[in-house]
Structures are given as C-alpha cells and as structure tokens.
Amino acid sequence: MSARPVSARTAAPPPPAGASRAGLVADAALALLAERGMRGLTHRAVDEAAGLPQGSTSNLARTRQALLELAVRRLADRDARLLALHEMPDPRHGLDSLVDALALATHRALTQHRELTLARYELALEATRRPELRAHFDSAGARFREQLGTLVTSMGSADPARHVLSLVAWADGLMFSCVAGSFHAEVPGLEEVRAGLREMLDGMLGG
C-alpha cells in the first residue's frame, strides 16, 4: 500500500537559510502530527513532508521514540519563540505589562500557531502512554513555568506555585477548547483573552 501523498498543508514551511536537516525533519514531524495525528507520523511521511530523500529521517532518528523526542525538543524551541521568553516584562512595569505579554502569547497559539498547538496536544497525549517521552515533554515546559513563577512572585503572589498552575491550566483550557474542543469555531480576540487574564491575575495578586 503506497503512502498517502503529502498535501501542501502538511508540508513544512520553507526553511530559513542555513536550516539544519534535524530542524527540517522536526518541523515536518510537527506538521504531520497537527494534520494526521499520531498514526500519520512515520519516518517515510516525514521524509516526504520535509522534501528529503527517503531514509533521511531514519538516519537522524532511527526509532519512533527518537523521532518523538526530536519533535518535543523542536516544539520547546518554537514555543520559546512563540512565548517570547526574552521579552517577558520587567516586574517593575506592573501587572498590565504581564497581562499584555501573556495575552499576546496565548492569542498567537490560538491563531497564527494553531497547528503547533494541535501538535503539542498530540505529543502530550502520547506522553501519557510513554513514560520515556513524559520526562522530555515535562522538561520542555519547565523554563516557562519557572519564569512565570519568578514574575508572579515579584508582583506579590502569596502562593506562586499554585498561581502558576492556575494560570497555565487556564491558558491550556482556553487553547484546547478553542483549537480542538467545543469552542473551535469561536476563537476569542486578543482583547477577550486579555480581559480573561486580567480577571485571573487581579484575583491572584489583589488588583
């Protein structure tokens, strides 16, 4: 049985000059996860989606586990750019700057980077079945959680760990509902996301 042709939608975006082959493979894997789900992720399909000769993916990631780990690492790198961790606000700029930064990152995940969000959920579910993948997936998000904890602590949080959990759970719930759940046709605008975050943070930090 021949492999299903790779659609234009599935194909990874054109790589920047100097992009590594590992980056091409990982981006193609994430695109396949978003469109076809876990069953559609094969070494041959990744080769086709990345526009690489057959066997290229196997040379980089010989097993399925290695391919999944490569995708998780790439997801962490792209999430870091999406969340713009280097642009997270100075706590001295106040609560509004934190709300603005988090609202923009969340809205990007709902709109411009919807397929990346779908790929994240596919990997998260697979990690529940593969303990060896769970460690990689969990560590990928640790940097953001730690930075968010530092920010809310600096802004007066009395319980940073609980507040970070609440914020991440709120954002994850919103993204799942609007990307894969019952609100997929009602994606909120940036100002709506901002209003929800402001309400959350006002309650946590006392306005």
C-alpha positions, 0 to 999 in steps of 0.5 A: 500500500503506497503512502498517502501523498503529502498535501501542501498543508502538511508540508513544512514551511520553507526553511530559513537559510542555513536550516539544519536537516534535524530542524527540517525533519522536526518541523515536518514531524510537527506538521504531520502530527497537527494534520494526521495525528499520531498514526500519520507520523512515520519516518517515510511521511516525514521524509516526504513532508520535509522534501528529503530523500527517503531514509533521511529521517531514519538516519537522524532518528532511527526509532519512533521514540527518537523521532518523538523526542526530536519533535518535543525538543523542536516544539520547546524551541518554537514555543520559546519563540512563540512565548517570547521568553526574552521579552517577558516584562520587567516586574517593575512595569506592573501587572498590565505589562504581564497581562499584555505579554501573556495575552499576546502569547496565548492569542498567537497559539490560538491563531497564527500557531494553531497547528503547533498547538494541535501538535503539542496536544498530540505529543502530550497525549502520547506522553501519557502512554510513554513514560520515556517521552513524559520526562522530555515533554515535562522538561520542555515546559519547565523554563516557562513555568519557572519564569512565570513563577519568578514574575508572579512572585515579584508582583506579590503572589502569596502562593506562586506555585499554585498561581502558576498552575492556575494560570497555565491550566487556564491558558491550556483550557482556553487553547484546547477548547478553542483549537480542538474542543467545543469552542473551535469555531469561536476563537476569542480576540486578543482583547477577550483573552486579555480581559480573561487574564486580567480577571485571573491575575487581579484575583491572584495578586489583589488588583 
